[in-house]
Amino acid sequence: NTPPVGHYGACCAEMDIWEANSRSTAYTPHPCSEAGFTKCEGTTCGDNAAGERYLGMCDKDGCDYNNYRMGDTSFFGMGQDFTIDSSKPVTSVTQFLTHDGTDTGDLSEIKRFYVQDGKVIENSEASVL
């Protein structure tokens, strides 16, 4: 299976809001240096084949937040030994906070919390930064 490849690319910021399975969860922003949807070519696209993946306008790998990798190995998983028990229903809430508290302000923080068994659970703090 070869993906379609052409001369031009299309770049835009992306947010992976919920990457998860029963053992792990993450959310991953993929920011770009240009706002909005942008036509690109060559290095500007971060051409993988030319070894220019990290020279493009967008962060293809992203900067994810994964509780386990950030040092809290007992935050999310199956069973009662975890803060979030993935064997039970859980609601994930993601907030996009702006510098001035308005819908049109500049993004200043992405905040995640969970609700399980009627209890609000704050995201774990990173201990490996």
Helices and strands as residue ranges (DSSP letters): E 8-11, E 14-20, E 25-30, E 38-41, G 42-45, G 53-55, E 65-66, E 76-77, E 84-85, E 91-98, E 107-116, E 119-122
